[in-house]
């Protein structure tokens, strides 16, 4: 029975559509092969395009996320606070005062104030301009939370006087140990004695006490004489060398500029660059000379 069924299947005539398909395939074999290759190539292009699009979208998303994350702190942090804390506030400059110095000359006095607690000016370059004429520039320092008295002597009055800041170099500080002694160079006494001489207006006597554990090569002493209305009527400047720790020293100086008003008080504003290690005198060097003054 099985052999009979097999014989029938082997001798059965194939459907006409299969014959036509086989004939078509045999007749167009080359074209079909080429079409298959083209379709495969086209499919590869589609796959590459899809993967390229996915990769591009992924990279675009990463860049977008990075940009957002970079902007996120800026949106959350108050930039004004950052600027206030990490940038020094500028110097406060008071008006220049003209003080008669005899003849047609005047002494110039300007006060600048550094209100920054963490910033010092290591080098302040400045000058005075009087009536459009610029005087020779000078350099100094300004400690944190302090005033600086800038003086110029015997300038000719040719017009309005003003202070010109040429340049300033800021430095942020972290060590406040030496700054704690900023007000420890004390003026024990300061008074003015008028003189009847026509050449000498009077004598200034000052007693300075170094209430610090350090000795200093040089201490600058800007001196201002005030009248009863707290108006400056005379200025002077003197520097003393080798002021040892716990030393009390008397300083006397003559004042030649005429003073036509009664001196009510004498103020002295000692200045030392405590943040410059070269300002401090070592114990072993007390009998030598300051750096640069040998």
C-alpha positions in Angstrom: 0.0 0.0 0.0 2.8 2.3 0.9 4.6 1.6 -2.4 1.5 2.4 -4.4 1.0 5.8 -2.7 4.7 6.7 -3.3 4.4 5.8 -6.9 1.4 8.0 -7.3 3.2 11.0 -5.7 6.2 10.6 -7.9 4.2 10.5 -11.1 1.8 13.3 -10.1 2.1 16.4 -12.3 3.5 19.6 -10.6 1.2 22.6 -10.4 1.5 25.0 -13.3 2.5 28.0 -11.1 5.5 26.2 -9.7 6.6 25.4 -13.3 6.2 29.0 -14.3 8.1 30.1 -11.2 10.9 27.7 -11.9 11.1 28.8 -15.5 11.1 32.5 -14.5 13.9 31.9 -11.9 16.0 30.0 -14.5 15.5 32.7 -17.1 16.2 35.7 -14.8 18.7 34.1 -12.5 21.3 36.8 -12.9 18.8 39.7 -12.5 17.4 38.1 -9.3 20.9 37.7 -7.9 21.6 41.3 -8.6 18.3 42.4 -7.1 19.1 40.4 -4.0 22.5 42.0 -3.6 20.9 45.5 -4.1 18.2 44.8 -1.5 20.8 43.5 1.0 22.9 46.7 0.4 19.8 48.9 0.8 18.9 47.0 4.0 22.4 47.6 5.4 22.1 51.3 4.6 18.8 51.4 6.6 20.4 49.6 9.5 23.4 52.0 9.5 21.2 55.0 9.3 19.0 53.8 12.2 22.1 53.1 14.4 23.6 56.5 13.4 20.4 58.3 14.3 20.3 56.5 17.6 23.9 57.4 18.4 23.5 61.0 17.3 20.4 61.4 19.5 22.3 59.8 22.4 25.2 62.2 22.0 22.9 65.1 21.7 21.2 64.0 24.9 24.5 63.8 26.7 25.5 67.3 25.6 22.1 68.6 26.6 22.4 67.0 30.0 25.9 68.3 30.5 24.8 71.8 29.6 21.9 71.6 31.9 24.1 70.3 34.8 26.6 73.0 34.2 23.9 75.7 34.3 22.2 74.1 37.3 24.7 75.5 39.9 24.5 78.9 38.3 20.7 78.9 38.6 20.9 77.7 42.2 23.8 79.8 43.5 23.5 83.5 44.1 26.4 84.9 42.0 26.3 88.2 43.7 27.1 86.5 47.0 30.0 84.7 45.3 31.4 87.9 43.9 31.1 89.6 47.3 32.9 86.8 49.1 35.6 86.0 46.6 36.4 89.4 45.2 37.6 92.3 47.2 35.5 95.4 47.6 37.2 98.4 46.1 39.1 101.0 48.1 37.1 103.8 49.6 38.8 107.1 48.8 38.1 110.3 50.7 38.5 113.8 49.2 42.0 115.3 49.2 42.6 118.0 51.8 44.8 121.0 51.1 46.8 122.2 54.1 48.7 125.5 53.9 52.5 124.9 54.1 53.8 128.5 53.7 54.1 130.7 50.7 52.1 129.4 47.8 52.6 125.8 48.7 50.3 123.2 50.3 50.6 119.8 51.8 48.2 117.2 50.5 46.4 114.6 52.6 44.3 111.8 51.4 42.8 108.9 53.3 41.9 105.5 51.7 40.1 102.7 53.5 40.3 99.0 52.9 37.1 97.4 54.3 38.0 93.9 53.2 38.7 91.5 56.0 40.5 88.8 53.9 42.2 91.0 51.3 45.3 93.2 51.5 46.8 95.5 48.9 50.4 94.4 48.6 51.2 97.3 46.3 49.2 100.5 45.8 50.6 102.8 43.2 49.1 106.3 43.4 49.7 109.9 42.7 48.2 113.3 43.2 46.9 115.5 40.4 46.7 119.2 41.2 45.1 121.5 38.7 45.6 119.0 35.9 49.3 118.5 36.8 50.2 114.9 37.8 52.8 114.7 40.5 55.4 111.9 40.8 53.8 108.5 41.6 54.4 106.6 44.8 53.8 103.1 46.2 52.6 101.8 49.5 50.6 98.9 51.0 47.2 98.7 52.7 46.4 96.1 55.3 42.9 94.5 55.6 40.3 96.4 57.6 42.5 99.5 57.9 43.0 103.1 56.8 46.0 104.5 55.0 47.1 108.1 55.2 48.7 109.3 52.0 50.7 112.5 52.1 52.5 114.9 49.8 54.5 117.9 50.9 55.0 121.3 49.5 52.9 121.1 46.3 52.1 124.2 44.4 48.4 125.1 44.4 47.3 125.5 40.8 43.8 124.2 41.1 41.7 121.3 42.4 43.6 118.4 44.0 42.6 114.8 43.7 44.1 111.4 44.3 44.7 109.1 41.4 45.0 105.3 41.9 47.3 104.0 39.2 47.4 100.4 40.1 46.7 98.1 43.0 47.7 94.5 43.6 45.3 92.4 45.8 46.2 89.3 47.8 43.8 87.2 49.7 45.2 86.2 53.2 44.5 83.1 55.3 46.8 83.7 58.2 45.6 86.3 60.6 48.1 85.8 63.4 50.3 88.8 62.7 47.3 91.0 61.8 46.1 90.6 65.4 49.0 92.9 66.4 47.9 95.7 64.0 46.9 98.1 66.8 49.6 97.0 69.2 52.1 99.8 68.2 50.6 102.3 70.6 51.0 106.1 70.9 51.4 106.6 74.6 51.8 110.4 74.3 51.6 112.9 71.5 51.5 116.7 72.0 52.5 119.9 70.2 54.4 122.8 71.8 54.2 126.1 69.8 57.4 128.1 69.3 57.7 131.9 69.1 60.5 131.6 66.5 59.7 133.0 63.0 61.4 130.0 61.4 60.0 127.3 63.7 56.3 126.9 64.4 56.7 124.3 67.2 57.9 121.0 68.5 56.1 117.6 68.3 56.8 115.0 71.0 55.6 111.4 70.7 56.0 108.4 72.9 55.6 105.1 71.0 55.3 101.7 72.7 55.7 98.3 70.9 53.3 96.0 72.7 54.0 93.0 70.5 56.4 90.0 70.8 58.1 91.2 67.6 60.7 93.7 66.7 60.4 95.8 63.5 63.0 97.1 61.2 61.0 100.3 60.5 57.8 101.9 61.7 56.2 104.7 59.7 54.5 107.5 61.7 52.1 109.7 59.8 51.3 112.6 62.1 48.2 114.9 61.8 47.5 118.0 63.9 43.9 118.9 64.3 42.1 122.1 65.4 39.1 122.1 67.8 36.8 121.4 64.9 38.7 118.2 64.0 40.0 119.7 60.9 43.6 118.8 59.8 45.8 122.0 60.0 49.2 120.4 59.7 50.8 117.1 58.7 54.2 115.4 59.0 55.8 112.0 58.6 58.7 110.3 60.3 60.1 106.8 60.3 61.8 105.1 63.2 64.1 102.1 62.8 64.7 99.0 64.9 61.7 99.2 67.3 62.2 96.2 69.6 59.5 94.2 71.3 58.2 95.9 74.5 60.3 99.0 73.7 59.1 102.4 74.6 60.6 105.2 72.6 60.3 109.0 72.6 60.4 110.8 69.2 60.9 114.5 68.9 60.6 116.6 65.7 60.4 120.2 64.7 57.6 121.5 62.6 58.5 124.4 60.3 55.2 125.0 58.4 53.3 127.9 59.9 50.3 127.0 62.0 47.8 129.9 62.3 45.3 128.0 64.5 45.4 126.5 67.9 46.3 122.8 67.8 43.7 120.9 69.7 45.2 117.4 69.4 47.9 115.4 67.8 47.2 112.0 66.2 49.8 109.4 65.2 48.9 106.5 62.9 51.7 103.9 63.1 52.1 101.8 60.0 53.9 98.5 59.6 53.5 95.9 56.8 52.8 93.0 59.1 52.2 90.7 56.2 55.7 91.2 54.8 58.2 88.9 56.6 61.0 91.3 55.8 59.4 93.9 58.2 60.0 91.7 61.2 63.4 92.0 62.9 65.0 88.8 64.1 66.4 88.8 67.6 69.9 88.0 66.3 69.7 91.0 63.9 68.9 93.7 66.4 72.3 95.3 66.0 72.4 95.0 62.2 70.8 97.2 59.6 67.3 96.8 58.0 67.2 95.0 54.6 68.1 97.6 51.9 69.5 100.0 54.4 72.9 98.4 55.0 
